[in-house]
Amino acid sequence: MLDRISLALVIIGAINWGSIGLFRFDIVAWIFGGQAAPLSRIIYTLVALAGIWCISLLFNRSTEVEREHIR
């Protein structure tokens, strides 16, 4: 479950960075009241932690499908 939540947050972060790179528009800052707004900073922090967590997925040898096959 934590893997899926982390992946969703990383996707949100990727979309936000894409919009910054392409359009110079920060979606998170726009929704939550600016880059320095407490809620924006919380979202940025959660996305960063999710990205760090997803590093472990790179080294996870068994996928969910493989785990179900073993059972």
Secondary structure, DSSP 8 states (H G I E B T S, - for coil): -HHHHHHHHHHHHHHHHHHHHHHS--HHHHHHTSTTSHHHHHHHHHHHHHHHHHHHHHT--S-HHHHHHH-
